[in-house]
Amino acid sequence: MAHDHLEPLADGFVAFHTAKGERWRHKDVEASRTGPGYRLFISDRGEQRHYVFGPKESHDATLFDLRDQLTRSTPADAAASANRPG
């Protein structure tokens, strides 16, 4: 079965499959088209990851973009602890 499409979901997320067939959902936290913000990824297993956009980076979301961003993303727990004062 080919997993080469994006699947809009009723909750505002968009599902996609990695090249290995794992299913993930994603949603941008900020609504801008470029610049700061992050993309939240959630796997069907419950793992959460964040991809932080660069200052002038496009928020494009092709299947290729999503797979690349997921690879470069960080675990949500690590992103949250990095933002906590300590």
N, C-alpha and C positions, 0 to 999 in steps of 0.2 A: 504494500500500500504506500503510495507516494504522500509525503508530508510536505508539499511545496506551496502551501497557501496560508494566508492569515485568516483567522476566524473571529470576527467581531462578536463579543458577548454582551448580554443584556446589562451586566453590571459596569460597563464602561471599559472593561479590559479587552485585550485582543489576544487570542491564543495563537500559538505557533509551535512547531516541532523543531528540535535541534536536528543536526545531520544524523545523530545517533538514534533519533526517534523519540526522545523525551519530550513531553508536552509541558510548555510553560505558558504563563499569561503575563502580559506587560501592560503598564499604564504609566503615562507621564504625570509626575506630581505637579509640575508647573505647566500651564497651558501655552507657553510661548513657543514659537517655531524655531528660534535660535537662542544660543547663550545659556546662562546658568540655569541649573535645575537638575533633576535626576529622574531616571526611569526606574520604576519598581518592577522587578521580575518575581513571580511566584510560581514554583513548580507544582505539579500535581501531587508531589510528595510533601508539600508544605514548606520547602526551603524558600527563603526570601533573599534576594540579592538587589543591590543598587548599582546603577551605572550613572556616574556623575558627568554631565556635559561640560565641555570646555567653554570659555568665555564667548567664542564666536561659532561654536559647533552647531550644525543643523540638527534638528530633532527628527530627521527622517526615520521612517520605520519600515523599510523594505525587509523582506525575510533575511537577506544577506546582512543588513545593518543590525537586526535584532540578534542574529546568531553571533556576530562579531562583538556586539556590546555585552551580551551575556557572558562570553568568554572573558572579557576584560572587567566584568563587574566584581564587586566585593560583597561578602556576606552582609546582610542587613545588620546583624549584631555588631560587626566590626565598624560599620559606618556610623552607627548610633553611638558607640563608645568613643569614637574619634571626635565626635562633636560635643561630648560632655566635658564640662570643666573638671579639672582634676589636679 
